[in-house]
């Protein structure tokens, strides 16, 4: 890659953006700058202060076929060819092109995002008072040139034509680089001295204003464009690999020759999103996630096909995503779409139904890629069980929070062979690395933690039933009953009884409950609210105790209002639940030496409830917005 650092006058940039010599690559996002930001940009130029660099890519590169489009607001002659593509500086040059050429009307928005059109003027008399008055001199007016007040009834300033502009001594910035038209406008003024001073002090210095450029040559690769763009981007929205591939795929000659049109990655992604629309957990999948999974499958295939001593590495890295060809994308797109949908059902089987309690959205990337790799084997009992173990190890070991690209690769390389129990298969690194200690339960207090969400899902999957309805909290009832996580010993009770924050807000003292059940609990003593539940549900204490057991909650401790007993016993029950999920022993770093509780009586209670709960099924509770919107630890009633 080679580059130059030329210095071009602003007048040259304006000529090139309007005649099409400078155009935008198709991946660039739309123009979006606020009115005040544009005004300040003009102030910077009139003061002669630097506004930063722009980055340009020279066209004619065989490796990069970015499709060009004109700068927003510019209409080009048919066949206008781009010599340079604007990679960085779009917002600045678009603002300047619209404000300083043509009619000078800029399509912008105010600080609240309201769309509007504006023109920009220089109050000539104020500007000549000195550089420190330039900010006051540059003014923004509505696109029609008329400033109104009193709900549009009164006209405060009318600059709607050239005579009115000159009469008020407001110079339109659209004429700042207009050559002969600038002189004609100025010297048609009655106040010739003002016109002459303004031309000498303001117009002429602006005419020599320079903007430095970084100009990349025709040997620049796609990955280099992305890297350089990231390093020097000064004011725009970050470029991502999806946007780069949108452009390069659109320039695929083979696809165009075959179909008579460019391939539109954005349109294709919208089609993918439509396929995902019926699966709530997939709303967290981003276009870059999809590309990462696809890149792993592509590089895995290349790795296996290469018989040399140094086959290409399996990768999910940005630079390798950028190396994807359109044929790679089309090869894996449909299998991967189906795999993500399969992943959603896999999560539903684990009682993860939506993004709110999805522990690691990014773990869907290797999960979907593994489904493609495993094919139909992914649904075999033994294979699926090992996939579940791998998944829970990632969640409860909290392994997908950072440095995830390397872990993705290890997963795709190791998990499928291990899940199939193929000869020579090794235990995946994610399973090896997973570690959970008892004390972590004390610090899991909000749904911001992946392990917190994981334990919540494990409780649902363990057979948790609602304490008043008696219904299993499966996918349907989860929605119908407006299920969320709530305190077992209510916050108010804990405050009144001086329970420390650590234990009060711990996942150990929380459980999934319907909105109606939580309202019934309120802030009451457990010994009291259990009797209320029995009365409202019309059942005896024994059945309610069984329902408590489905949540691994010790009924005896609750009925005795024994928080310490409740916490200790449920902590151990949750530890055993984690051990079952990850297939590994959890270190007891708090209760070491204490006799371990067992889950046997919970299992018995679950069985009893499974037999008896049908007698308790009632109508679905209405959706309670107050409960939906609460944050952890701040409930409307408890």
C-alpha positions, 0 to 999 in steps of 0.5 A: 500500500502506498499513499500521498499527503497532498494539500488541495484548496477547498475550491478544488474539492468543491469542483471535484465533488460537483463534477464527480471526480470525487465520489463516495464508495457505496458503503458510506452511510448517509449524510447527517450533520446538524445545523450548528455543526455546519455553521461552526465548520464555516466559522472554522474556514473563515477564521483560517483554522484547520478542520482536519484531513480527508482520506481519498482512495484512487480508483482503478484498483483491481482488488477493490471494486467499490461502487461509487455514488455522488456526494449527497445533494449533487446531480452528476452528468451520465457517465461521470467517472470517479477518480477518487473515492472519499473514505473519510471526510464525507460529512464535512465535504458534503456540508461544504458542497451543499452550503458553498455551491449552487443555491447554498441550501443544506438539508440538515436537522436541528439539535432534536433531530428535526429535519429542515433546510438552511442557508448560511450568511456572513453579517459583513459588518460584524465579520470586519470587526475582527477574527474573534467576531466571526462566530457572531457574524456567521448566521443560519437562516431557513432555506427560503431565506426568511427568518420568522417569529410569532408562529410565522406571522412576523418577518424578522429578517428577509434575505430571499433575494440578492437585492435584500441580501445586499441591502441588509449587508448579509453575504451568502456563503454560496458565493464565497468561491463563485469567482466572477459571480462573487465580484458581481454581487459585492460590487452591486452593493451601494456601500462600495467601501464595505464591499471592498473591505469584505472582499479583501479581508474575508473573501480573498483569504478564504479562497486560498483555504487548504485541506490536507488529504491522505490519498491511498494509491491503487495498490491498497487492499480492502483490509488496508482500507478498513484499517486505515479508515479506523485509525484516521476517522475523525467525525463520521460513523465507524466503518464496519466490515458489513459496509465494506463487503456491501460495496465489494460484493456490489462490484462483483463482475461475475454476478453482474454478468450472470444476473444483469445487476449488482448483488445488494448485500443490504437487501440480502440482509433484510431478507435474512432478518425477515426469516429471523423475525419469528424468533425473538432471540435472533433479534440480537444477531447483527449483520457482522455476527452473521459474517463472522460465522460465515467466515469461520465456515469458509476458512474451515473449508479452505483449511481442510482442503489445503494439503500443504504444510501450512494450510490457511488458519480458521478465522473469525477476524476482521481481516479475514471477513474482508477477504470473503468473496461473493461466492463464499457468501452465497455458498454458506448463506442459506445453511447459516440462516437455517442454523441460526433459526435452529440455534433459536430453538436450541435456546428455547429448549434451554428456556432462553426465550428472548434477548432480555435473558440471552446471556451472550448474544455473541455465543450464537455465532459459534453455535450456528456455525457448529450446527452447519458443521454438525448437520443432522447430527446436532439433534442426536441425543448424545451430541445435543447433550454435549452441545448443552454442556459446552453452551453452559460452560461458556455462560456459567464460566463467563467466557464470552465477554472479551477476546471472543474471536479466538474462542470462536475458532477453538469452538468450531475446531474442537466442539463438533468432533468432541460432541460426536465423540470421534476418536482422538477428539479433545475436550473443547477449551471452552469446557476446560476453561469453565470455572464456577465458585460458590461465592460467585452466586453472592455477586450475581445481582443484575441481569447484566451478568451472563451467569445471572441470566444463565441461572435464571434459565436453569431454574426455568429448565429445572421445572419451575412452576408458578406458585399461584397458577401451578403452571410450568414456566415454559415458552407459552406461559412465560409470555402469558404470565408476564414472567420475570425475576423477583425476590423470594424474601421481598426487598421491603422485608429485607430492609426491615430485617437488616439483611445485607445488600449482598445477600438480599440482591443475590440471585440466590434470593431471586426466582422467576415468578409471574407478575400476578404472583409477585403482586400478591407477595408484595413486600410481606413476610414470607410466612404471611404471603404464603398463606395469602397464596394458599387462600387465593389459589384455593390449595393447601400448604403441602401443594404450595410447598411442592411448588416452592420446591420446583424453584429450589426454595426450601419451604420450611425456611420460608414459613419460619421467615428464616432468611439465613436458612433459606439462603444457605440451602438455596445456595447449595441447591443452585451450586448443584444445578450449576454442576449438573449443567457444566459437568464439573465440580463447583468449588465451595469457597464459602461453605467448605466443611458444611454438610452438603444439602441434596436435591433429592427432596426437590426432585420429589416435590417436582414429581408431585407438582407434575401430577397435581398442577393441572387442577390449579391451572387458571386463566392467563394473567394480563401483561403488567407493564410496570413489571415488564419495565422494572430493573433488577432490585427495583420492583413495583411491589416487593 
